[in-house]
Amino acid sequence: MKNKSAIRNIPYLTIMQLILICILLFSSKNMIMSRANYPEATIVSSAYAVVEGSDSDKEEISFPHTFKHLSPRTRVTVTTHINLNKADPIYIKTVYSPAKVYLDDDLIYEFGRPENYPSYMKDPATEVYLIGTDGHSGDTKLRIEYLSPVTKSSLTVYSPIYGAYKSLFFTLLKQNIWSFFIALLELAAGVLFIFISLMLLHYDKEVCKMIFHFGFFSLMVGMWSIGECNYTGVIVKNPAMLYLCAFIGLFSQMIPLLYFCRLAVGFKNDKPIIVIAKLLTVLDFIACALQLSGTVALSQSMYVFHVILPLILCFLAVYTILEAVRNQNSRAKRLMVPILILALASCTEIINYHLKFVSSLSLLYQIGTLLFIIIMGNIMGLNISDMLRIKRENERLVFDMNLLEQSLSEQRKYNSLITTNEQLFKKQRHDLRHQLVAIKGLANSENKQLNEYLDALIHSIPYAPASYCENRVVNSILSYYSAICKNDNIALETKLIVPETDDASLDNDLCLVFGNLIENAIEACKRMDSSDTSDKAPSRFIRLHANIHYKTLIVTMDNSFDGHVTIQNGKYRSSKRDDYGIGLSSIRSVAGKYDGDVAFEAADGVFQSSVYLQIYK
């Protein structure tokens, strides 16, 4: 019971932990900012640029600025003047381009040196760095010489920022606070959910897989977000690693999401989801192989995935809505809103990437994924609760079936013993009757008392029980329940053609069908009293018929009942406990096993049962 209670509360505990992390991180950020007594760092807004091979000598640009239609490794020189204090560092960002930084014509730093990135990368990764100014101060000329990327025909240059170290850190944090903050939350949620899934590994594998895929999705989104965030580049001095984290996270995040939705929704037809996940996996491997071979960089493959990923999310949203509408899937209805949010966030992010109406190119999608994670944490709790409830019902049904199997096994042994004894008793009754008749003939006819005593003995010998059908197992069941019907004044009418078989499994299933049918009928009749009788249902009765038609055993039964019946979700509720009737469910399971069907109807005080079994193949 403790395990079940813990699992039921896990999503809510997770949400509470995420909220607590948010509060702690946000409150600590406010304290740091409020105690910073440093002036704001200076952000350079404009400069002069010279493009090698261009007709114009110099052009004024505003940051950020993109130079288009460049040949690989075209030199672009950006020059501006800055007013430095002594020991002020300069923050500079380069994107896939080598660059040299000069102060008053002194080289102070070089970005993208070949030894600083792997040989399979044609261009260096995005680099951000706080460069020391080597004692320069006052009015200083800042010149940055860029070499355009090999993998793309454009070069984007970003604003240099200068000031005291803490001023730079606070300025960068202020620019990237939400992107960095959400990335940390996504990483924390991913690690937390994966840890929870590992704890549940020995409890329920389906629930474990679902939580693991959800956590893996959150982890991949967090990897992409943390790799894209400029503030991370200042803290982590490994541009190549952040480059790989960003693109692997971007390319891979849809795979665990697809598998998560497959398990969480329970699609009636999940083949499209599996096919898309496998195709996306193949594309990921191809993109990585092309990068490792130096053929196509991940930054180039990104444009293909910019089309594929929103399309997958839009398909997933539409497919989930169709599942909810067509199949009335309650779990699909719960997932519609969060998946739509994720799809809209993805499409908006792609539009922003090209139009740049928001400066942070990943923030919109990050917000969408964070909303998705928070909403899904609650929904997943409901889904897990449903799955556990269904699992408990199935386990209880399996337990009841196993218990019934054991009972039927013992019943078969008992029936076999009864059959053997009946044959012996039948012979003994026959012999005893003839012996008593012979004794009466030999006795003195004038002895009236002796003749009367012998007549009483002859008449007291019981006759053999009635034979209802050829099948011994069914016959034994009917013999047992017919005695109960006689004692309870229930009129039992039978007309059965059930052949004898050598199949123990079939006999077992026939025993289950006939036993449950007549037992339920007797229970229904016992609940009737004198006030229940009317012209439509004059008395307590059971009419049981069985016959063979075209290799199909057809069993029909009509029985009287008190007219009170409860139907929920197309199933009859048990009158003995607050649950569905196990007997009728067992009969339905047996019918399905033999490619048959069942039908139950209640009308005018009569409950009608029909069972069809293909007992001959």
Buried (B, 14 or more C-beta within 10 A) or exposed (E): EEEEEEBBEBBEBBBEBBEEBBEEBEEEBEEEEEEBEBEEBBBBEEBBBBBBEBEEEEEEBEBEBEBEEBEEBBBBBBBBEBEBEEEBBBBBBBBBBBBBBBBEEBEBBEBBEEEBBBEEBBBBBBBBBBBBBEEBEEEBBBBBBBBBBBBBBEBBBBBBBBBBBEBBBBBBBEBBBBBBBBBBBBBBBBBBBBEBBEBBEEEBEEBBBBBBBBBBBBBBBBBBBBBBBBBBBBEBEEBBEBBBBBBBBBBBBBBBBBBBBBBBBBBEEBEBBEEBBEEBBEBBEEBBEBBEEEEBBBBBBBEBBBEBBBBBBBBBBBBBBBBBEEBEBEBBBBBBBBBBBBBBBBBBBBEBBEEEEEEBBBBBBBBBBBBBBBBBBBBBBEBBBBBBEEEEEEEEBEEBBEEBEEEBEEBBEEBEEBBEEBEEBEEEBEEBBEEBEEEBEEEEEEEEEBBEBBEEBBEEEEEEBEEBBEBBBBBBBBBBBBEBBEEEEBEBEBEBBBEEBEEEEBBBBBBBBBBBBBBBBBBBBBEBEEEBBEEEBEEBBBBBBBEBEEEBBBBBBBBBBBBEBEEEEEBBBBBEEEEBBBBBBBBBBBBEEBEBEBEBEBEEBBBBBBBBBBBEE
